[in-house]
Amino acid sequence: MSGDESGFFDTRRAADYLGLSHRTLDGYRVSGNGPAFHRFGNRVRYRRSDLDAWAVKRRATTTAEADRLGAR
């Protein structure tokens, strides 16, 4: 259940998809600044559509805008 064949990514696969380290994605999840996720028991999983939606919300065209979004 760790790949996209099930519709869900585990944290490492989701982080790879976003170009982040898994520790960065973990930190975003803990702080509430990351993409939506699902918890199945003690397993955290992400849907590709939630990763894409989160990335779109963090899109910026200037560094000032990126600072405002917290994207840097």
CHARMM-style PDB file with segment names, atoms N, HN, CA, C and O in Angstrom:
ATOM      1  N   MET     1       0.821  -1.193   0.000  1.00  0.00      PROA
ATOM      2  CA  MET     1       0.000   0.000   0.000  1.00  0.00      PROA
ATOM      3  C   MET     1       0.866   1.257   0.000  1.00  0.00      PROA
ATOM      4  O   MET     1       0.389   2.335   0.355  1.00  0.00      PROA
ATOM      5  N   SER     2       2.119   1.132  -0.390  1.00  0.00      PROA
ATOM      6  HN  SER     2       2.507   0.256  -0.679  1.00  0.00      PROA
ATOM      7  CA  SER     2       2.995   2.294  -0.317  1.00  0.00      PROA
ATOM      8  C   SER     2       3.114   3.036  -1.634  1.00  0.00      PROA
ATOM      9  O   SER     2       3.757   4.086  -1.679  1.00  0.00      PROA
ATOM     10  N   GLY     3       2.531   2.542  -2.692  1.00  0.00      PROA
ATOM     11  HN  GLY     3       2.009   1.690  -2.655  1.00  0.00      PROA
ATOM     12  CA  GLY     3       2.674   3.196  -3.981  1.00  0.00      PROA
ATOM     13  C   GLY     3       1.370   3.724  -4.503  1.00  0.00      PROA
ATOM     14  O   GLY     3       0.331   3.603  -3.855  1.00  0.00      PROA
ATOM     15  N   ASP     4       1.425   4.315  -5.687  1.00  0.00      PROA
ATOM     16  HN  ASP     4       2.269   4.414  -6.214  1.00  0.00      PROA
ATOM     17  CA  ASP     4       0.226   4.922  -6.240  1.00  0.00      PROA
ATOM     18  C   ASP     4      -0.740   3.903  -6.821  1.00  0.00      PROA
ATOM     19  O   ASP     4      -1.849   4.273  -7.207  1.00  0.00      PROA
ATOM     20  N   GLU     5      -0.356   2.620  -6.898  1.00  0.00      PROA
ATOM     21  HN  GLU     5       0.545   2.319  -6.585  1.00  0.00      PROA
ATOM     22  CA  GLU     5      -1.272   1.607  -7.413  1.00  0.00      PROA
ATOM     23  C   GLU     5      -2.503   1.456  -6.521  1.00  0.00      PROA
ATOM     24  O   GLU     5      -3.550   1.018  -6.999  1.00  0.00      PROA
ATOM     25  N   SER     6      -2.406   1.806  -5.249  1.00  0.00      PROA
ATOM     26  HN  SER     6      -1.556   2.163  -4.861  1.00  0.00      PROA
ATOM     27  CA  SER     6      -3.539   1.718  -4.338  1.00  0.00      PROA
ATOM     28  C   SER     6      -4.285   3.043  -4.233  1.00  0.00      PROA
ATOM     29  O   SER     6      -5.325   3.118  -3.579  1.00  0.00      PROA
ATOM     30  N   GLY     7      -3.767   4.082  -4.869  1.00  0.00      PROA
ATOM     31  HN  GLY     7      -2.922   4.020  -5.401  1.00  0.00      PROA
ATOM     32  CA  GLY     7      -4.373   5.397  -4.753  1.00  0.00      PROA
ATOM     33  C   GLY     7      -3.768   6.228  -3.641  1.00  0.00      PROA
ATOM     34  O   GLY     7      -4.110   7.402  -3.497  1.00  0.00      PROA
ATOM     35  N   PHE     8      -2.876   5.647  -2.849  1.00  0.00      PROA
ATOM     36  HN  PHE     8      -2.599   4.693  -2.966  1.00  0.00      PROA
ATOM     37  CA  PHE     8      -2.256   6.343  -1.734  1.00  0.00      PROA
ATOM     38  C   PHE     8      -0.740   6.238  -1.817  1.00  0.00      PROA
ATOM     39  O   PHE     8      -0.193   5.247  -2.302  1.00  0.00      PROA
ATOM     40  N   PHE     9      -0.070   7.287  -1.330  1.00  0.00      PROA
ATOM     41  HN  PHE     9      -0.514   8.092  -0.936  1.00  0.00      PROA
ATOM     42  CA  PHE     9       1.391   7.288  -1.198  1.00  0.00      PROA
ATOM     43  C   PHE     9       1.738   7.242   0.282  1.00  0.00      PROA
ATOM     44  O   PHE     9       1.064   7.871   1.097  1.00  0.00      PROA
ATOM     45  N   ASP    10       2.781   6.505   0.635  1.00  0.00      PROA
ATOM     46  HN  ASP    10       3.329   5.994  -0.027  1.00  0.00      PROA
ATOM     47  CA  ASP    10       3.292   6.630   1.993  1.00  0.00      PROA
ATOM     48  C   ASP    10       4.091   7.931   2.074  1.00  0.00      PROA
ATOM     49  O   ASP    10       4.255   8.616   1.065  1.00  0.00      PROA
ATOM     50  N   THR    11       4.584   8.274   3.248  1.00  0.00      PROA
ATOM     51  HN  THR    11       4.450   7.717   4.068  1.00  0.00      PROA
ATOM     52  CA  THR    11       5.247   9.564   3.435  1.00  0.00      PROA
ATOM     53  C   THR    11       6.476   9.716   2.548  1.00  0.00      PROA
ATOM     54  O   THR    11       6.683  10.780   1.964  1.00  0.00      PROA
ATOM     55  N   ARG    12       7.284   8.689   2.439  1.00  0.00      PROA
ATOM     56  HN  ARG    12       7.116   7.826   2.914  1.00  0.00      PROA
ATOM     57  CA  ARG    12       8.493   8.791   1.613  1.00  0.00      PROA
ATOM     58  C   ARG    12       8.144   8.988   0.139  1.00  0.00      PROA
ATOM     59  O   ARG    12       8.753   9.809  -0.546  1.00  0.00      PROA
ATOM     60  N   ARG    13       7.188   8.249  -0.328  1.00  0.00      PROA
ATOM     61  HN  ARG    13       6.694   7.582   0.228  1.00  0.00      PROA
ATOM     62  CA  ARG    13       6.790   8.377  -1.742  1.00  0.00      PROA
ATOM     63  C   ARG    13       6.151   9.755  -1.996  1.00  0.00      PROA
ATOM     64  O   ARG    13       6.404  10.378  -3.027  1.00  0.00      PROA
ATOM     65  N   ALA    14       5.330  10.219  -1.059  1.00  0.00      PROA
ATOM     66  HN  ALA    14       5.124   9.713  -0.222  1.00  0.00      PROA
ATOM     67  CA  ALA    14       4.717  11.538  -1.197  1.00  0.00      PROA
ATOM     68  C   ALA    14       5.786  12.628  -1.196  1.00  0.00      PROA
ATOM     69  O   ALA    14       5.726  13.561  -1.998  1.00  0.00      PROA
ATOM     70  N   ALA    15       6.759  12.511  -0.302  1.00  0.00      PROA
ATOM     71  HN  ALA    15       6.809  11.754   0.349  1.00  0.00      PROA
ATOM     72  CA  ALA    15       7.840  13.491  -0.246  1.00  0.00      PROA
ATOM     73  C   ALA    15       8.638  13.485  -1.552  1.00  0.00      PROA
ATOM     74  O   ALA    15       8.974  14.547  -2.075  1.00  0.00      PROA
ATOM     75  N   ASP    16       8.939  12.309  -2.074  1.00  0.00      PROA
ATOM     76  HN  ASP    16       8.666  11.446  -1.648  1.00  0.00      PROA
ATOM     77  CA  ASP    16       9.633  12.207  -3.364  1.00  0.00      PROA
ATOM     78  C   ASP    16       8.827  12.884  -4.464  1.00  0.00      PROA
ATOM     79  O   ASP    16       9.376  13.616  -5.287  1.00  0.00      PROA
ATOM     80  N   TYR    17       7.545  12.639  -4.472  1.00  0.00      PROA
ATOM     81  HN  TYR    17       7.099  12.044  -3.803  1.00  0.00      PROA
ATOM     82  CA  TYR    17       6.661  13.220  -5.481  1.00  0.00      PROA
ATOM     83  C   TYR    17       6.715  14.752  -5.442  1.00  0.00      PROA
ATOM     84  O   TYR    17       6.685  15.408  -6.483  1.00  0.00      PROA
ATOM     85  N   LEU    18       6.795  15.310  -4.231  1.00  0.00      PROA
ATOM     86  HN  LEU    18       6.820  14.776  -3.386  1.00  0.00      PROA
ATOM     87  CA  LEU    18       6.829  16.758  -4.057  1.00  0.00      PROA
ATOM     88  C   LEU    18       8.241  17.340  -4.141  1.00  0.00      PROA
ATOM     89  O   LEU    18       8.410  18.558  -4.189  1.00  0.00      PROA
ATOM     90  N   GLY    19       9.247  16.472  -4.160  1.00  0.00      PROA
ATOM     91  HN  GLY    19       9.109  15.483  -4.122  1.00  0.00      PROA
ATOM     92  CA  GLY    19      10.626  16.950  -4.184  1.00  0.00      PROA
ATOM     93  C   GLY    19      11.106  17.419  -2.821  1.00  0.00      PROA
ATOM     94  O   GLY    19      11.959  18.302  -2.726  1.00  0.00      PROA
ATOM     95  N   LEU    20      10.562  16.834  -1.774  1.00  0.00      PROA
ATOM     96  HN  LEU    20       9.869  16.117  -1.850  1.00  0.00      PROA
ATOM     97  CA  LEU    20      10.914  17.181  -0.402  1.00  0.00      PROA
ATOM     98  C   LEU    20      11.543  15.985   0.288  1.00  0.00      PROA
ATOM     99  O   LEU    20      11.446  14.860  -0.202  1.00  0.00      PROA
ATOM    100  N   SER    21      12.184  16.222   1.418  1.00  0.00      PROA
ATOM    101  HN  SER    21      12.263  17.137   1.815  1.00  0.00      PROA
ATOM    102  CA  SER    21      12.612  15.096   2.236  1.00  0.00      PROA
ATOM    103  C   SER    21      11.410  14.614   3.043  1.00  0.00      PROA
ATOM    104  O   SER    21      10.474  15.373   3.292  1.00  0.00      PROA
ATOM    105  N   HSD    22      11.445  13.352   3.445  1.00  0.00      PROA
ATOM    106  HN  HSD    22      12.205  12.735   3.243  1.00  0.00      PROA
ATOM    107  CA  HSD    22      10.323  12.844   4.242  1.00  0.00      PROA
ATOM    108  C   HSD    22      10.256  13.553   5.588  1.00  0.00      PROA
ATOM    109  O   HSD    22       9.173  13.694   6.156  1.00  0.00      PROA
ATOM    110  N   ARG    23      11.394  14.000   6.105  1.00  0.00      PROA
ATOM    111  HN  ARG    23      12.274  13.886   5.644  1.00  0.00      PROA
ATOM    112  CA  ARG    23      11.395  14.719   7.385  1.00  0.00      PROA
ATOM    113  C   ARG    23      10.717  16.085   7.247  1.00  0.00      PROA
ATOM    114  O   ARG    23      10.016  16.529   8.156  1.00  0.00      PROA
ATOM    115  N   THR    24      10.928  16.744   6.113  1.00  0.00      PROA
ATOM    116  HN  THR    24      11.497  16.384   5.375  1.00  0.00      PROA
ATOM    117  CA  THR    24      10.257  18.016   5.872  1.00  0.00      PROA
ATOM    118  C   THR    24       8.754  17.818   5.803  1.00  0.00      PROA
ATOM    119  O   THR    24       7.994  18.587   6.392  1.00  0.00      PROA
ATOM    120  N   LEU    25       8.321  16.784   5.080  1.00  0.00      PROA
ATOM    121  HN  LEU    25       8.939  16.159   4.602  1.00  0.00      PROA
ATOM    122  CA  LEU    25       6.893  16.500   4.980  1.00  0.00      PROA
ATOM    123  C   LEU    25       6.316  16.136   6.352  1.00  0.00      PROA
ATOM    124  O   LEU    25       5.203  16.544   6.683  1.00  0.00      PROA
ATOM    125  N   ASP    26       7.067  15.373   7.148  1.00  0.00      PROA
ATOM    126  HN  ASP    26       7.971  15.042   6.879  1.00  0.00      PROA
ATOM    127  CA  ASP    26       6.630  15.067   8.516  1.00  0.00      PROA
ATOM    128  C   ASP    26       6.440  16.352   9.316  1.00  0.00      PROA
ATOM    129  O   ASP    26       5.448  16.506  10.029  1.00  0.00      PROA
ATOM    130  N   GLY    27       7.387  17.264   9.195  1.00  0.00      PROA
ATOM    131  HN  GLY    27       8.192  17.138   8.616  1.00  0.00      PROA
ATOM    132  CA  GLY    27       7.303  18.529   9.922  1.00  0.00      PROA
ATOM    133  C   GLY    27       6.097  19.350   9.501  1.00  0.00      PROA
ATOM    134  O   GLY    27       5.414  19.937  10.340  1.00  0.00      PROA
ATOM    135  N   TYR    28       5.834  19.390   8.196  1.00  0.00      PROA
ATOM    136  HN  TYR    28       6.389  18.913   7.514  1.00  0.00      PROA
ATOM    137  CA  TYR    28       4.650  20.105   7.708  1.00  0.00      PROA
ATOM    138  C   TYR    28       3.378  19.484   8.268  1.00  0.00      PROA
ATOM    139  O   TYR    28       2.440  20.197   8.625  1.00  0.00      PROA
ATOM    140  N   ARG    29       3.343  18.170   8.345  1.00  0.00      PROA
ATOM    141  HN  ARG    29       4.105  17.591   8.055  1.00  0.00      PROA
ATOM    142  CA  ARG    29       2.149  17.493   8.864  1.00  0.00      PROA
ATOM    143  C   ARG    29       1.939  17.841  10.340  1.00  0.00      PROA
ATOM    144  O   ARG    29       0.819  18.134  10.759  1.00  0.00      PROA
ATOM    145  N   VAL    30       3.005  17.807  11.115  1.00  0.00      PROA
ATOM    146  HN  VAL    30       3.915  17.569  10.774  1.00  0.00      PROA
ATOM    147  CA  VAL    30       2.903  18.094  12.545  1.00  0.00      PROA
ATOM    148  C   VAL    30       2.466  19.542  12.782  1.00  0.00      PROA
ATOM    149  O   VAL    30       1.672  19.815  13.683  1.00  0.00      PROA
ATOM    150  N   SER    31       2.985  20.464  11.975  1.00  0.00      PROA
ATOM    151  HN  SER    31       3.630  20.243  11.244  1.00  0.00      PROA
ATOM    152  CA  SER    31       2.661  21.877  12.161  1.00  0.00      PROA
ATOM    153  C   SER    31       1.309  22.264  11.555  1.00  0.00      PROA
ATOM    154  O   SER    31       0.804  23.358  11.808  1.00  0.00      PROA
ATOM    155  N   GLY    32       0.733  21.374  10.765  1.00  0.00      PROA
ATOM    156  HN  GLY    32       1.143  20.486  10.560  1.00  0.00      PROA
ATOM    157  CA  GLY    32      -0.538  21.680  10.113  1.00  0.00      PROA
ATOM    158  C   GLY    32      -0.387  22.459   8.820  1.00  0.00      PROA
ATOM    159  O   GLY    32      -1.374  22.957   8.278  1.00  0.00      PROA
ATOM    160  N   ASN    33       0.843  22.570   8.314  1.00  0.00      PROA
ATOM    161  HN  ASN    33       1.645  22.165   8.753  1.00  0.00      PROA
ATOM    162  CA  ASN    33       1.108  23.318   7.087  1.00  0.00      PROA
ATOM    163  C   ASN    33       1.262  22.436   5.861  1.00  0.00      PROA
ATOM    164  O   ASN    33       1.554  22.936   4.775  1.00  0.00      PROA
ATOM    165  N   GLY    34       1.073  21.150   6.013  1.00  0.00      PROA
ATOM    166  HN  GLY    34       0.835  20.744   6.895  1.00  0.00      PROA
ATOM    167  CA  GLY    34       1.274  20.225   4.902  1.00  0.00      PROA
ATOM    168  C   GLY    34      -0.014  19.857   4.196  1.00  0.00      PROA
ATOM    169  O   GLY    34      -1.089  20.356   4.528  1.00  0.00      PROA
ATOM    170  N   PRO    35       0.111  18.983   3.227  1.00  0.00      PROA
ATOM    171  CA  PRO    35      -1.067  18.525   2.495  1.00  0.00      PROA
ATOM    172  C   PRO    35      -1.973  17.669   3.378  1.00  0.00      PROA
ATOM    173  O   PRO    35      -1.543  17.115   4.390  1.00  0.00      PROA
ATOM    174  N   ALA    36      -3.222  17.577   2.973  1.00  0.00      PROA
ATOM    175  HN  ALA    36      -3.571  18.026   2.151  1.00  0.00      PROA
ATOM    176  CA  ALA    36      -4.172  16.701   3.672  1.00  0.00      PROA
ATOM    177  C   ALA    36      -3.643  15.272   3.624  1.00  0.00      PROA
ATOM    178  O   ALA    36      -2.993  14.867   2.660  1.00  0.00      PROA
ATOM    179  N   PHE    37      -3.930  14.520   4.674  1.00  0.00      PROA
ATOM    180  HN  PHE    37      -4.458  14.849   5.457  1.00  0.00      PROA
ATOM    181  CA  PHE    37      -3.458  13.139   4.750  1.00  0.00      PROA
ATOM    182  C   PHE    37      -4.521  12.267   5.393  1.00  0.00      PROA
ATOM    183  O   PHE    37      -5.490  12.757   5.972  1.00  0.00      PROA
ATOM    184  N   HSD    38      -4.318  10.985   5.279  1.00  0.00      PROA
ATOM    185  HN  HSD    38      -3.530  10.587   4.808  1.00  0.00      PROA
ATOM    186  CA  HSD    38      -5.196   9.989   5.900  1.00  0.00      PROA
ATOM    187  C   HSD    38      -4.364   9.199   6.889  1.00  0.00      PROA
ATOM    188  O   HSD    38      -3.179   8.952   6.661  1.00  0.00      PROA
ATOM    189  N   ARG    39      -4.983   8.804   7.984  1.00  0.00      PROA
ATOM    190  HN  ARG    39      -5.945   9.004   8.170  1.00  0.00      PROA
ATOM    191  CA  ARG    39      -4.308   7.933   8.940  1.00  0.00      PROA
ATOM    192  C   ARG    39      -5.106   6.634   9.023  1.00  0.00      PROA
ATOM    193  O   ARG    39      -6.305   6.625   9.300  1.00  0.00      PROA
ATOM    194  N   PHE    40      -4.398   5.551   8.775  1.00  0.00      PROA
ATOM    195  HN  PHE    40      -3.424   5.558   8.550  1.00  0.00      PROA
ATOM    196  CA  PHE    40      -4.972   4.212   8.885  1.00  0.00      PROA
ATOM    197  C   PHE    40      -4.191   3.501   9.979  1.00  0.00      PROA
ATOM    198  O   PHE    40      -3.097   2.992   9.737  1.00  0.00      PROA
ATOM    199  N   GLY    41      -4.749   3.466  11.174  1.00  0.00      PROA
ATOM    200  HN  GLY    41      -5.638   3.879  11.371  1.00  0.00      PROA
ATOM    201  CA  GLY    41      -3.994   2.933  12.299  1.00  0.00      PROA
ATOM    202  C   GLY    41      -2.811   3.851  12.554  1.00  0.00      PROA
ATOM    203  O   GLY    41      -2.989   5.047  12.783  1.00  0.00      PROA
ATOM    204  N   ASN    42      -1.596   3.295  12.517  1.00  0.00      PROA
ATOM    205  HN  ASN    42      -1.452   2.323  12.331  1.00  0.00      PROA
ATOM    206  CA  ASN    42      -0.414   4.130  12.718  1.00  0.00      PROA
ATOM    207  C   ASN    42       0.252   4.511  11.390  1.00  0.00      PROA
ATOM    208  O   ASN    42       1.365   5.037  11.384  1.00  0.00      PROA
ATOM    209  N   ARG    43      -0.412   4.252  10.292  1.00  0.00      PROA
ATOM    210  HN  ARG    43      -1.316   3.824  10.297  1.00  0.00      PROA
ATOM    211  CA  ARG    43       0.145   4.566   8.972  1.00  0.00      PROA
ATOM    212  C   ARG    43      -0.459   5.847   8.415  1.00  0.00      PROA
ATOM    213  O   ARG    43      -1.673   6.047   8.451  1.00  0.00      PROA
ATOM    214  N   VAL    44       0.415   6.713   7.899  1.00  0.00      PROA
ATOM    215  HN  VAL    44       1.401   6.551   7.870  1.00  0.00      PROA
ATOM    216  CA  VAL    44      -0.012   7.955   7.269  1.00  0.00      PROA
ATOM    217  C   VAL    44       0.072   7.773   5.767  1.00  0.00      PROA
ATOM    218  O   VAL    44       1.075   7.279   5.250  1.00  0.00      PROA
ATOM    219  N   ARG    45      -0.971   8.169   5.071  1.00  0.00      PROA
ATOM    220  HN  ARG    45      -1.786   8.570   5.491  1.00  0.00      PROA
ATOM    221  CA  ARG    45      -1.005   8.041   3.614  1.00  0.00      PROA
ATOM    222  C   ARG    45      -1.537   9.329   3.001  1.00  0.00      PROA
ATOM    223  O   ARG    45      -2.341  10.041   3.604  1.00  0.00      PROA
ATOM    224  N   TYR    46      -1.066   9.610   1.780  1.00  0.00      PROA
ATOM    225  HN  TYR    46      -0.413   9.032   1.291  1.00  0.00      PROA
ATOM    226  CA  TYR    46      -1.458  10.810   1.044  1.00  0.00      PROA
ATOM    227  C   TYR    46      -2.041  10.410  -0.302  1.00  0.00      PROA
ATOM    228  O   TYR    46      -1.552   9.477  -0.939  1.00  0.00      PROA
ATOM    229  N   ARG    47      -3.062  11.096  -0.729  1.00  0.00      PROA
ATOM    230  HN  ARG    47      -3.459  11.854  -0.212  1.00  0.00      PROA
ATOM    231  CA  ARG    47      -3.595  10.937  -2.088  1.00  0.00      PROA
ATOM    232  C   ARG    47      -2.864  11.903  -3.003  1.00  0.00      PROA
ATOM    233  O   ARG    47      -2.545  13.026  -2.611  1.00  0.00      PROA
ATOM    234  N   ARG    48      -2.603  11.462  -4.219  1.00  0.00      PROA
ATOM    235  HN  ARG    48      -2.862  10.550  -4.537  1.00  0.00      PROA
ATOM    236  CA  ARG    48      -1.929  12.319  -5.192  1.00  0.00      PROA
ATOM    237  C   ARG    48      -2.702  13.618  -5.395  1.00  0.00      PROA
ATOM    238  O   ARG    48      -2.095  14.684  -5.497  1.00  0.00      PROA
ATOM    239  N   SER    49      -4.024  13.546  -5.455  1.00  0.00      PROA
ATOM    240  HN  SER    49      -4.516  12.679  -5.372  1.00  0.00      PROA
ATOM    241  CA  SER    49      -4.823  14.757  -5.673  1.00  0.00      PROA
ATOM    242  C   SER    49      -4.643  15.758  -4.535  1.00  0.00      PROA
ATOM    243  O   SER    49      -4.650  16.965  -4.779  1.00  0.00      PROA
ATOM    244  N   ASP    50      -4.483  15.287  -3.299  1.00  0.00      PROA
ATOM    245  HN  ASP    50      -4.477  14.306  -3.100  1.00  0.00      PROA
ATOM    246  CA  ASP    50      -4.242  16.190  -2.168  1.00  0.00      PROA
ATOM    247  C   ASP    50      -2.850  16.814  -2.248  1.00  0.00      PROA
ATOM    248  O   ASP    50      -2.676  17.984  -1.907  1.00  0.00      PROA
ATOM    249  N   LEU    51      -1.866  16.048  -2.693  1.00  0.00      PROA
ATOM    250  HN  LEU    51      -2.007  15.098  -2.970  1.00  0.00      PROA
ATOM    251  CA  LEU    51      -0.513  16.584  -2.874  1.00  0.00      PROA
ATOM    252  C   LEU    51      -0.511  17.667  -3.940  1.00  0.00      PROA
ATOM    253  O   LEU    51       0.100  18.722  -3.768  1.00  0.00      PROA
ATOM    254  N   ASP    52      -1.205  17.396  -5.051  1.00  0.00      PROA
ATOM    255  HN  ASP    52      -1.701  16.539  -5.191  1.00  0.00      PROA
ATOM    256  CA  ASP    52      -1.277  18.368  -6.144  1.00  0.00      PROA
ATOM    257  C   ASP    52      -1.994  19.643  -5.705  1.00  0.00      PROA
ATOM    258  O   ASP    52      -1.551  20.747  -6.025  1.00  0.00      PROA
ATOM    259  N   ALA    53      -3.101  19.494  -4.973  1.00  0.00      PROA
ATOM    260  HN  ALA    53      -3.460  18.598  -4.713  1.00  0.00      PROA
ATOM    261  CA  ALA    53      -3.856  20.662  -4.506  1.00  0.00      PROA
ATOM    262  C   ALA    53      -3.018  21.506  -3.557  1.00  0.00      PROA
ATOM    263  O   ALA    53      -3.049  22.735  -3.632  1.00  0.00      PROA
ATOM    264  N   TRP    54      -2.277  20.868  -2.674  1.00  0.00      PROA
ATOM    265  HN  TRP    54      -2.252  19.870  -2.613  1.00  0.00      PROA
ATOM    266  CA  TRP    54      -1.415  21.585  -1.742  1.00  0.00      PROA
ATOM    267  C   TRP    54      -0.320  22.344  -2.495  1.00  0.00      PROA
ATOM    268  O   TRP    54      -0.027  23.498  -2.179  1.00  0.00      PROA
ATOM    269  N   ALA    55       0.271  21.701  -3.474  1.00  0.00      PROA
ATOM    270  HN  ALA    55       0.034  20.764  -3.731  1.00  0.00      PROA
ATOM    271  CA  ALA    55       1.329  22.343  -4.258  1.00  0.00      PROA
ATOM    272  C   ALA    55       0.789  23.548  -5.022  1.00  0.00      PROA
ATOM    273  O   ALA    55       1.460  24.577  -5.106  1.00  0.00      PROA
ATOM    274  N   VAL    56      -0.407  23.432  -5.575  1.00  0.00      PROA
ATOM    275  HN  VAL    56      -0.952  22.596  -5.506  1.00  0.00      PROA
ATOM    276  CA  VAL    56      -1.006  24.546  -6.330  1.00  0.00      PROA
ATOM    277  C   VAL    56      -1.216  25.746  -5.406  1.00  0.00      PROA
ATOM    278  O   VAL    56      -0.979  26.884  -5.810  1.00  0.00      PROA
ATOM    279  N   LYS    57      -1.657  25.501  -4.172  1.00  0.00      PROA
ATOM    280  HN  LYS    57      -1.849  24.576  -3.844  1.00  0.00      PROA
ATOM    281  CA  LYS    57      -1.891  26.603  -3.224  1.00  0.00      PROA
ATOM    282  C   LYS    57      -0.591  27.313  -2.853  1.00  0.00      PROA
ATOM    283  O   LYS    57      -0.627  28.466  -2.424  1.00  0.00      PROA
ATOM    284  N   ARG    58       0.543  26.659  -3.007  1.00  0.00      PROA
ATOM    285  HN  ARG    58       0.573  25.722  -3.356  1.00  0.00      PROA
ATOM    286  CA  ARG    58       1.835  27.234  -2.636  1.00  0.00      PROA
ATOM    287  C   ARG    58       2.569  27.832  -3.838  1.00  0.00      PROA
ATOM    288  O   ARG    58       3.727  28.233  -3.717  1.00  0.00      PROA
ATOM    289  N   ARG    59       1.923  27.894  -4.969  1.00  0.00      PROA
ATOM    290  HN  ARG    59       0.982  27.568  -5.068  1.00  0.00      PROA
ATOM    291  CA  ARG    59       2.537  28.452  -6.170  1.00  0.00      PROA
ATOM    292  C   ARG    59       2.690  29.959  -6.018  1.00  0.00      PROA
ATOM    293  O   ARG    59       1.767  30.645  -5.578  1.00  0.00      PROA
ATOM    294  N   ALA    60       3.863  30.469  -6.385  1.00  0.00      PROA
ATOM    295  HN  ALA    60       4.612  29.913  -6.742  1.00  0.00      PROA
ATOM    296  CA  ALA    60       4.137  31.903  -6.274  1.00  0.00      PROA
ATOM    297  C   ALA    60       4.868  32.371  -7.528  1.00  0.00      PROA
ATOM    298  O   ALA    60       5.535  31.589  -8.204  1.00  0.00      PROA
ATOM    299  N   THR    61       4.729  33.656  -7.822  1.00  0.00      PROA
ATOM    300  HN  THR    61       4.187  34.292  -7.272  1.00  0.00      PROA
ATOM    301  CA  THR    61       5.406  34.224  -8.986  1.00  0.00      PROA
ATOM    302  C   THR    61       6.496  35.211  -8.591  1.00  0.00      PROA
ATOM    303  O   THR    61       7.278  35.639  -9.440  1.00  0.00      PROA
ATOM    304  N   THR    62       6.558  35.577  -7.310  1.00  0.00      PROA
ATOM    305  HN  THR    62       5.924  35.229  -6.620  1.00  0.00      PROA
ATOM    306  CA  THR    62       7.613  36.449  -6.809  1.00  0.00      PROA
ATOM    307  C   THR    62       8.088  35.918  -5.459  1.00  0.00      PROA
ATOM    308  O   THR    62       7.379  35.158  -4.800  1.00  0.00      PROA
ATOM    309  N   THR    63       9.288  36.320  -5.055  1.00  0.00      PROA
ATOM    310  HN  THR    63       9.864  36.937  -5.591  1.00  0.00      PROA
ATOM    311  CA  THR    63       9.773  35.889  -3.744  1.00  0.00      PROA
ATOM    312  C   THR    63       8.944  36.511  -2.623  1.00  0.00      PROA
ATOM    313  O   THR    63       8.747  35.889  -1.579  1.00  0.00      PROA
ATOM    314  N   ALA    64       8.461  37.730  -2.833  1.00  0.00      PROA
ATOM    315  HN  ALA    64       8.622  38.235  -3.681  1.00  0.00      PROA
ATOM    316  CA  ALA    64       7.606  38.352  -1.819  1.00  0.00      PROA
ATOM    317  C   ALA    64       6.333  37.539  -1.626  1.00  0.00      PROA
ATOM    318  O   ALA    64       5.877  37.339  -0.500  1.00  0.00      PROA
ATOM    319  N   GLU    65       5.774  37.082  -2.713  1.00  0.00      PROA
ATOM    320  HN  GLU    65       6.144  37.245  -3.627  1.00  0.00      PROA
ATOM    321  CA  GLU    65       4.567  36.258  -2.634  1.00  0.00      PROA
ATOM    322  C   GLU    65       4.890  34.923  -1.955  1.00  0.00      PROA
ATOM    323  O   GLU    65       4.094  34.425  -1.158  1.00  0.00      PROA
ATOM    324  N   ALA    66       6.037  34.351  -2.264  1.00  0.00      PROA
ATOM    325  HN  ALA    66       6.683  34.755  -2.912  1.00  0.00      PROA
ATOM    326  CA  ALA    66       6.446  33.088  -1.660  1.00  0.00      PROA
ATOM    327  C   ALA    66       6.607  33.258  -0.147  1.00  0.00      PROA
ATOM    328  O   ALA    66       6.214  32.379   0.620  1.00  0.00      PROA
ATOM    329  N   ASP    67       7.177  34.373   0.280  1.00  0.00      PROA
ATOM    330  HN  ASP    67       7.496  35.087  -0.343  1.00  0.00      PROA
ATOM    331  CA  ASP    67       7.311  34.641   1.708  1.00  0.00      PROA
ATOM    332  C   ASP    67       5.952  34.726   2.385  1.00  0.00      PROA
ATOM    333  O   ASP    67       5.761  34.202   3.483  1.00  0.00      PROA
ATOM    334  N   ARG    68       5.000  35.396   1.717  1.00  0.00      PROA
ATOM    335  HN  ARG    68       5.155  35.821   0.826  1.00  0.00      PROA
ATOM    336  CA  ARG    68       3.653  35.526   2.264  1.00  0.00      PROA
ATOM    337  C   ARG    68       2.975  34.174   2.396  1.00  0.00      PROA
ATOM    338  O   ARG    68       2.246  33.933   3.359  1.00  0.00      PROA
ATOM    339  N   LEU    69       3.213  33.291   1.434  1.00  0.00      PROA
ATOM    340  HN  LEU    69       3.805  33.487   0.653  1.00  0.00      PROA
ATOM    341  CA  LEU    69       2.597  31.965   1.437  1.00  0.00      PROA
ATOM    342  C   LEU    69       3.333  30.992   2.360  1.00  0.00      PROA
ATOM    343  O   LEU    69       2.821  29.921   2.684  1.00  0.00      PROA
ATOM    344  N   GLY    70       4.525  31.375   2.773  1.00  0.00      PROA
ATOM    345  HN  GLY    70       4.941  32.246   2.510  1.00  0.00      PROA
ATOM    346  CA  GLY    70       5.348  30.441   3.549  1.00  0.00      PROA
ATOM    347  C   GLY    70       5.947  29.378   2.671  1.00  0.00      PROA
ATOM    348  O   GLY    70       6.308  28.306   3.156  1.00  0.00      PROA
ATOM    349  N   ALA    71       6.062  29.650   1.381  1.00  0.00      PROA
ATOM    350  HN  ALA    71       5.768  30.521   0.987  1.00  0.00      PROA
ATOM    351  CA  ALA    71       6.531  28.649   0.422  1.00  0.00      PROA
ATOM    352  C   ALA    71       8.046  28.567   0.347  1.00  0.00      PROA
ATOM    353  O   ALA    71       8.581  27.722  -0.371  1.00  0.00      PROA
ATOM    354  N   ARG    72       8.740  29.422   1.068  1.00  0.00      PROA
ATOM    355  HN  ARG    72       8.305  30.108   1.651  1.00  0.00      PROA
ATOM    356  CA  ARG    72      10.200  29.362   1.020  1.00  0.00      PROA
ATOM    357  C   ARG    72      10.747  28.872   2.330  1.00  0.00      PROA
ATOM    358  OT1 ARG    72      11.963  28.754   2.485  1.00  0.00      PROA
TER     359      ARG     72
END
